[in-house]
Amino acid sequence: MRTVLLVAVFVGMGLQTGSDAQSVDGRSGRLFPPHDLGLLEGPDREAWQKPDEIMDVLGIADGAAVADIGAGAGWFTIRLARRVGPSGAVYAQDVQPQMLAAIRRRVAREGLRNVETRLGSRSSSNLPARSLDAVLAVDVYPEVDDRVAFLRNIAEALKPGGRVGIVNYNPGRGGPGPAPSEGARVDSESVEKDALSAGLRVLARQNLPYQYLLVLGRQP
């Protein structure tokens, strides 16, 4: 997205509606418009998004294989790529081809060789099965209609011991994201309930300035 996925930070703002915008991979039609990609690149995003803190809590290290779900313009993708280094791999996944094209251009400008783009579909996340150390979905969850199926789908890509990181805007914290009244914020309790239904459990919780991070793993 990302889509699906950074994952786009302002997912929920200026989103398409209607059945003609129904997305693949179980998502609703509320997709971030590619022509508004500049909104995802605010100069202060590094300060409030806390990418290093998120990657630390997820245990993303040199040599890891990770996925950026709903990757949007690749803001998180390039940071993941730098973190895992040349021996690691990043799969930037989105359901919008325009987003993936933007990521490929960005990766080329950055000179990164460890990023592969993947187009998601309704039936598959299009990620390699049982091969990832971590999957990160930033501000993607509000776009998803069948959230339990979404979690099951991306969890299939995890290695034993792999983790899923879900980052959403906290309904009560304001910030640069969508207004709570727009229905584009999901509380952490709802995600935890979905995770249990999907065969996952909560491994860690982290509060961010305007968001929360839930780290999920497979149930024993």
N, C-alpha and C positions, 0 to 999 in steps of 0.2 A: 503496500500500500503503500506487508504493509505489505504501500497498502499491501500490507498487511503487512498491519500489520502491523518506521518510524516510522515506517512508522512515522507518522506525520503528527506534528505537535498540535496543529490547529484542526485536527479532525473534528467534525461537528460544526465548523463554521462554514457558511456558504455552501452547504451540502446540497446535492441534487436530491430530488424527491420524485416519487411516482414509480409505477411498475416498470416503465421503460428504462429506469435506471437500476433495476435489480441487478446485483452483481453476482459474480461467481463465488465459490468457496463459502457459501452459506451466509454471505453478507447482504445487508440491506442495500437500498439504493442511495444511502447517505454517504457517498464517496467524496473525497476531497477533490475539487476541480484542479486539474493539472495546470491551468493557466494562472492559478494563484500560488504557485510554488514559492514565490518570494516571501510569502507570509511565514513559511517554515524556517526562514533563515535570519530571524531577528538577532541583532548583535548581542543582546543580553541572554540569549537562550542558554549558552554554556553555563552561566552563573546559576540559573534556576532549575535547569534540567538535570544537572549533576551527573553527567554521563560516566565519569570515572567512578563515582560512588555506586552507580547502578551496576557497572561491570564488575566492580569489586565484590559486591554482595552476591552476584551471580557466579562468581568464581571464574570469570573469563580471563584466561592467561595466555601467554605465548604458546603457539602451537595448537590452540583450540580450534575446533570446527563449530561454527555458530551460524544461526539464521536471524536475519532482521525481517520480521513479518510486517507487512504493510509499510515497506521501506520508504515510500514517498520519494522525496528528492535525494535520499541517501545521506541525510545529516548524520544519523547514527551509523550507517553502513561504513563510512570512511573511518569513524572513530573505532568501530569494532575491528576493521581491517588493520589499523595501526596497532591496536592492542594485541591481536593474535600473531602479527608479524608474518614474514614470508613463509614460514612453515605451517601457518594456520590457514583456515579457509572461512570465507563469509559468503553465505547465500542470501542475496538481497531479493526478497519475494514481494510481489505486489500483484494485484488483479488488474491493474491498469497499464497497458503497454507503454503509454506516454511517460509514466513514472519510471519504468525500467529504462527507457531510452535516456531519460535525464540522468539516471544513475550511471549508465555506461559512459556518458560524456564526462561526468564528474570524476569517475574513477580514472579515466584516461588522463584528465588534467592533473590528477594527483599522482599519477605514475604508479598506481597500485595494481598488483598482478594477482592478488589473492581473493578477488571478488568475482562471483558468478551470479548473474541475474536469473531468476526463475519466475515464470508467469503462473500464478495460481489459477485453479479452476474450481468449479462447484464440487467436484468429487474428490479432489486431491489438493494438498498443499504444494505438490510437486517438489518436495524435499526428499533427499535420500533417506531411506528408512533406517532406523536404528544406528545412525552415524554421527549425530550431533551432540556436542557437550552442553550446548545451551541454545535456547530459542527465545528471542526477545520480541515482544509486541508492545509498542509504545503508542498509546492513544488510538488503538485499533478496536478495542472491545466494544465501544458504543456503536460501531458500524455493523456488528454481527447480529444476525437474527437468531440463529440456532447456536448459542454459545457453548453448550455442552458438546455438540458435535465438533465445533471449532477447536476446543481444547483437546478432544480425543484425537482429532486429525493431526494437529501439530505435535502432540505427544508421541505419535508413532515414529517421529524422526529422531527421538532421543536415544542415545546410548544408555546402557545401564548406569544409573547414577546421574543422568543428565537432568538439566533443570529448565523450567519455563519461567521467564520473567514477564509479568503483566504490569504495565505502567499505565495508570489512568489518572485523570484529573479528579481530585477529591471534591465531592459535591459542596463541601462547606469551606473551601479555602480560597475562592476567588482566583486571581491570577489571569494570565493571558489567554487561557483556553476558552472553550464555549461556555456560555452562561448556563448555570444549572437549570434555569427555566426552559431551556431548549431541549431538555431530555437527553443531552449528549454527555452526561456524566453518570458513571456507574459506581455505586459504593462498594467498598472492599468486601463487605459481608455477602453481597450478591455473587461476587466472583468466587469467594470461598465455597459457597453453596454449589455453584456450577462445577467447581473443581472436584468436589467430592463425588458428584454425579458422574463425572468423566473419569473416575478412577485415579484422581490425583489428590495430593495432600499439600498443605501449606508448610513449607520449610522455613520461611523467613518473611518478615514484614518490615518495611522501611518507609518512614515518612520523609517526603521531599517537600520543598517549599510550597508547592501548589498541588502536588500529586502524591500518590502512594505507589510503592512497589511491592508486589506479592511474588514470592519465589515458590514455584510449585514443583513437585516431583511425583513420581509414581508411588502409589500406595504399596506397602509391603505385600 
